[in-house]
């Protein structure tokens, strides 16, 4: 019997107690990967919501002739109010006359589940994922 065949028999032939050891090794990896995937999904979702809200707010503000900044803010806040994941803040600058730029900035934040896990293991990760998106439209004039 060759060394390779003895190794195969040793690895595949003996199954007493191996299931528990395999589970003990694989389970933390699967939990970590699941949490990481969930965190990245939530961050991506919040980023897309913020981007859509900024675009919608700037677009609505660009077609209003009076109080364009207020209309842009209201539209962006209405858009993020439908998002159930994340915390959002909206800031609008500019506008007021035809041809002026309307800048809508939406900042988003979602919790980082891996941050508390990393702190438990002695690491240091940010507690939240956050980002900012800006949309700029030019106010139309008639």
Secondary structure, DSSP 8 states (H G I E B T S, - for coil): --HHHHHHHHHHH--TTHHHHHHHHHHHHHHHHHHHHHHHHHHHHHHHHHHHHHHHHHHHHHH-SSSHHHHHHHHHHHHHHT--SSEEEEEEEE-SSTT-EEEEEEEEEEE-HHHHHHHHTT----SEEEEEEEEEEE----
